[in-house]
């Protein structure tokens, strides 16, 4: 059994904090859980570029009896995504031993840091709406969504040849979600169905082949009227690339652990802050985001 030292106790503390980070991050994300997400435990630095392959298009040829196949030389598409965002949330714990003895205190300290990171990732992903130009936007600024607008969004994705097996999502603002719940045909459908209890539970669930979700971070632009930039998309429309950050320089007094789960990765660093006489924890993440397949999403204005 290894000897108990201040070094391995410190490492254990950081591991404990890291273990609390990712479950909280995943539970506070909407967009981040729906899109094409790629994480690899390879070290990277801000400014590095990751090349994401995009499947090529092939055509079907009619081969006559006794004829030969027509060899195709498809070009594998590529989306270069720059790791241009390094975000962090830092907090201090005056008495870290007290946190170890009262586990619920750790969540009190950790949750605000993780929520801050989740909200930044969410805002960045939703901010990509302007990059979807292949399909004509549907809906009108300052006007509640109607059944016809939802139908137009689904039709646009069908015409763009989004695979029928790919789930379709629509992330909307709180006000837009509220308006959808009040459309009679939607609010009264399947009242007794556990999946669609719009009236009983307030959940819109699935409409017009879209899983409807709401986010507090849907972008708003303009003033009169305000344009709410909701987004209808499928998984491969956007990409979120996360890479592992390096360990702190040895001998600097900082200890780092990684939290890795479900294509997400965070780094948790513990160090001592002599100005406040407290242990300082930094939760940080390096990522890049980009439009992956332009035709697989459509802007939905309201």
Legacy VTK file of the C-alpha trace (Angstrom):
# vtk DataFile Version 3.0
C-alpha trace
ASCII
DATASET POLYDATA
POINTS 302 float
0.000 0.000 0.000
1.528 3.373 -1.009
2.361 5.802 1.748
-0.061 8.659 2.351
1.682 11.900 1.446
0.613 15.465 0.826
1.353 14.922 -2.883
-1.022 11.995 -3.396
-3.681 13.611 -1.200
-3.509 16.695 -3.410
-3.798 14.504 -6.525
-6.816 12.751 -5.002
-8.507 16.093 -4.351
-8.109 17.140 -7.978
-9.437 13.762 -9.168
-12.481 14.211 -6.946
-13.175 17.663 -8.362
-12.652 16.437 -11.945
-15.089 13.547 -11.395
-17.829 16.072 -10.579
-17.198 18.218 -13.654
-18.338 16.331 -16.760
-21.709 14.954 -15.588
-22.689 18.498 -14.657
-21.443 19.819 -18.011
-23.414 17.304 -20.074
-26.619 17.910 -18.144
-26.435 21.668 -18.820
-25.922 21.410 -22.587
-28.589 21.287 -25.273
-26.797 21.883 -28.604
-23.594 20.231 -27.422
-25.429 16.948 -26.896
-27.108 16.931 -30.318
-24.418 17.738 -32.881
-21.392 15.993 -34.371
-18.970 15.981 -31.457
-15.369 14.822 -31.612
-12.963 14.455 -28.711
-9.546 12.831 -28.749
-7.151 12.625 -25.787
-4.288 14.094 -27.819
-2.560 17.235 -26.636
-3.346 20.384 -28.576
-2.847 24.113 -28.306
-5.054 27.063 -29.112
-4.818 27.804 -32.849
-4.307 24.195 -33.955
-6.472 22.956 -36.838
-8.411 19.684 -36.916
-9.562 18.330 -40.288
-12.967 16.655 -40.139
-13.748 14.361 -43.116
-17.051 14.738 -44.955
-18.509 11.773 -46.866
-18.340 12.148 -50.675
-21.263 11.939 -53.119
-21.517 8.884 -55.383
-23.851 8.155 -58.286
-25.572 4.913 -59.292
-24.905 3.670 -62.825
-26.954 1.248 -64.883
-24.690 -1.599 -65.952
-25.718 -3.443 -69.106
-25.393 -7.213 -69.333
-21.789 -8.014 -70.072
-20.769 -4.415 -69.428
-18.191 -3.013 -67.002
-18.612 -1.018 -63.840
-17.856 2.684 -63.957
-15.170 3.459 -61.440
-15.732 6.679 -59.543
-13.036 8.739 -57.920
-14.858 10.645 -55.217
-13.106 13.391 -53.329
-13.409 13.075 -49.595
-14.713 16.362 -48.278
-12.877 18.179 -45.538
-13.866 20.750 -42.946
-10.867 22.420 -41.274
-11.890 23.478 -37.769
-9.590 25.715 -35.754
-9.283 25.170 -32.021
-9.710 28.864 -31.379
-11.582 28.909 -28.079
-9.939 28.263 -24.720
-12.431 28.931 -21.949
-11.987 28.710 -18.199
-13.882 29.178 -14.969
-11.881 29.624 -11.779
-12.979 29.483 -8.161
-11.312 29.293 -4.755
-11.967 27.046 -1.773
-10.626 28.426 1.521
-10.806 25.100 3.375
-10.486 22.231 0.918
-10.446 19.592 3.685
-13.939 20.662 4.700
-15.134 20.051 1.163
-13.753 16.522 1.285
-15.674 15.787 4.478
-18.913 17.300 3.135
-19.266 16.109 -0.523
-22.325 18.289 -1.186
-20.154 21.369 -0.701
-18.070 20.311 -3.691
-21.140 20.514 -5.935
-21.900 23.978 -4.559
-18.461 25.169 -5.645
-18.246 23.192 -8.885
-21.697 23.762 -10.382
-21.372 27.503 -11.186
-18.028 26.929 -12.916
-19.363 24.090 -15.056
-22.563 25.979 -15.929
-20.472 28.949 -17.073
-18.490 26.695 -19.425
-21.630 24.956 -20.702
-23.331 28.282 -21.442
-20.322 29.561 -23.376
-20.193 26.413 -25.527
-23.963 26.585 -26.061
-23.842 30.261 -27.070
-21.004 29.653 -29.521
-22.840 26.784 -31.213
-26.130 28.656 -31.499
-24.211 31.662 -32.817
-23.340 29.657 -35.945
-26.891 30.118 -37.282
-25.769 32.758 -39.809
-23.469 30.213 -41.467
-26.417 28.174 -42.724
-27.156 29.757 -46.078
-27.828 26.730 -48.312
-31.514 26.684 -47.348
-33.741 29.762 -47.426
-34.651 30.851 -43.852
-38.245 30.269 -42.810
-40.410 32.272 -40.431
-40.638 36.021 -39.847
-38.914 38.176 -37.265
-41.176 39.165 -34.382
-43.890 36.701 -35.445
-44.754 33.524 -33.461
-44.032 30.237 -35.204
-46.943 28.537 -36.915
-47.555 24.999 -38.049
-46.859 26.138 -41.617
-43.384 27.407 -40.637
-42.510 24.099 -38.989
-43.731 22.307 -42.093
-41.590 24.532 -44.334
-38.479 23.845 -42.232
-38.986 20.075 -42.409
-39.655 20.241 -46.135
-36.455 22.235 -46.686
-34.365 19.578 -44.942
-36.092 16.806 -46.896
-35.316 18.558 -50.176
-31.709 18.940 -49.005
-31.559 15.114 -48.870
-31.084 14.834 -45.139
-31.159 11.050 -44.520
-34.552 9.893 -43.308
-32.874 7.927 -40.527
-31.168 11.019 -39.108
-33.082 12.567 -36.180
-34.059 16.194 -36.787
-33.929 18.774 -34.019
-35.227 22.290 -33.562
-33.766 24.405 -30.773
-35.912 27.419 -29.983
-36.101 30.254 -27.480
-38.333 30.189 -24.388
-40.907 32.512 -25.991
-40.975 30.475 -29.201
-41.440 27.259 -27.246
-44.293 28.851 -25.338
-45.974 29.905 -28.597
-45.696 26.363 -29.964
-47.390 24.963 -26.871
-50.368 27.232 -27.496
-51.087 26.157 -31.073
-54.360 24.238 -30.544
-53.545 21.338 -32.848
-50.266 20.789 -30.986
-51.366 21.427 -27.406
-54.380 19.133 -27.654
-52.826 16.219 -29.505
-52.299 12.920 -27.708
-53.237 14.337 -24.314
-53.225 10.852 -22.788
-49.960 9.855 -24.468
-46.975 9.908 -22.079
-44.732 11.130 -24.905
-46.889 14.092 -25.873
-48.481 15.469 -22.728
-48.233 19.080 -23.826
-50.950 20.228 -21.463
-50.138 17.969 -18.512
-46.357 18.387 -18.518
-45.655 21.327 -20.812
-43.342 19.304 -23.067
-43.764 19.799 -26.801
-41.693 16.674 -27.541
-41.847 15.911 -31.288
-43.665 17.861 -34.002
-43.450 17.614 -37.793
-40.535 15.139 -37.420
-38.574 17.581 -35.201
-37.587 16.955 -31.630
-38.319 20.384 -30.148
-35.986 21.651 -27.421
-35.620 25.053 -25.837
-32.552 27.013 -24.842
-32.147 30.269 -22.960
-29.223 31.148 -25.238
-30.895 31.327 -28.668
-29.505 34.532 -30.287
-31.657 37.632 -30.571
-30.879 40.461 -32.985
-32.528 43.760 -33.873
-34.895 45.830 -31.790
-38.119 46.494 -33.670
-38.957 43.764 -34.266
-36.557 41.496 -32.384
-35.485 38.554 -34.540
-35.165 35.246 -32.674
-32.765 32.942 -34.517
-34.100 29.457 -33.817
-32.383 26.617 -35.637
-33.625 23.398 -37.263
-30.861 20.899 -37.995
-29.604 17.368 -37.974
-26.491 16.047 -36.223
-23.997 16.511 -39.054
-24.904 20.158 -39.637
-22.449 21.356 -36.983
-19.283 20.065 -35.401
-17.780 20.616 -31.979
-14.133 19.592 -31.710
-12.554 19.293 -28.262
-8.925 18.474 -27.585
-6.846 17.771 -24.509
-4.858 20.583 -22.919
-1.317 19.877 -21.666
-0.301 19.409 -18.045
1.084 22.438 -16.179
4.844 22.824 -16.121
6.390 20.553 -13.445
7.568 22.295 -10.310
5.106 25.174 -10.564
2.938 23.868 -7.738
-0.096 23.219 -9.954
-1.720 19.774 -10.249
-4.016 18.832 -13.133
-6.450 16.013 -13.822
-8.586 15.317 -16.867
-12.303 14.642 -16.942
-13.176 12.683 -20.088
-16.565 11.200 -20.902
-18.847 10.917 -23.900
-16.700 12.908 -26.373
-16.197 15.706 -23.882
-12.963 16.603 -22.167
-12.132 19.112 -19.455
-8.985 19.884 -17.510
-9.108 20.672 -13.795
-6.113 22.457 -12.263
-5.516 22.968 -8.554
-2.980 25.501 -7.305
-2.384 27.638 -4.239
-3.220 31.328 -4.311
-0.948 33.113 -1.810
-2.922 36.361 -2.019
-6.115 34.804 -0.666
-4.511 31.900 1.220
-6.891 29.505 -0.541
-6.773 26.579 -2.947
-7.609 27.737 -6.451
-9.360 25.502 -8.973
-9.540 26.198 -12.695
-11.819 24.226 -15.003
-10.905 24.817 -18.646
-11.622 23.469 -22.103
-10.121 23.900 -25.591
-12.484 23.587 -28.533
-13.415 24.695 -32.016
-16.827 24.812 -33.666
-17.971 25.191 -37.263
-20.682 24.513 -39.812
-20.033 21.023 -41.141
-22.763 20.465 -43.730
-24.459 23.709 -44.722
-27.479 22.069 -46.347
-28.362 20.085 -43.216
-29.816 23.033 -41.263
-32.238 25.890 -41.805
-32.700 29.146 -39.920
-36.118 29.476 -38.300
-36.935 33.098 -37.494
-39.592 34.229 -35.064
LINES 1 303
302 0 1 2 3 4 5 6 7 8 9 10 11 12 13 14 15 16 17 18 19 20 21 22 23 24 25 26 27 28 29 30 31 32 33 34 35 36 37 38 39 40 41 42 43 44 45 46 47 48 49 50 51 52 53 54 55 56 57 58 59 60 61 62 63 64 65 66 67 68 69 70 71 72 73 74 75 76 77 78 79 80 81 82 83 84 85 86 87 88 89 90 91 92 93 94 95 96 97 98 99 100 101 102 103 104 105 106 107 108 109 110 111 112 113 114 115 116 117 118 119 120 121 122 123 124 125 126 127 128 129 130 131 132 133 134 135 136 137 138 139 140 141 142 143 144 145 146 147 148 149 150 151 152 153 154 155 156 157 158 159 160 161 162 163 164 165 166 167 168 169 170 171 172 173 174 175 176 177 178 179 180 181 182 183 184 185 186 187 188 189 190 191 192 193 194 195 196 197 198 199 200 201 202 203 204 205 206 207 208 209 210 211 212 213 214 215 216 217 218 219 220 221 222 223 224 225 226 227 228 229 230 231 232 233 234 235 236 237 238 239 240 241 242 243 244 245 246 247 248 249 250 251 252 253 254 255 256 257 258 259 260 261 262 263 264 265 266 267 268 269 270 271 272 273 274 275 276 277 278 279 280 281 282 283 284 285 286 287 288 289 290 291 292 293 294 295 296 297 298 299 300 301
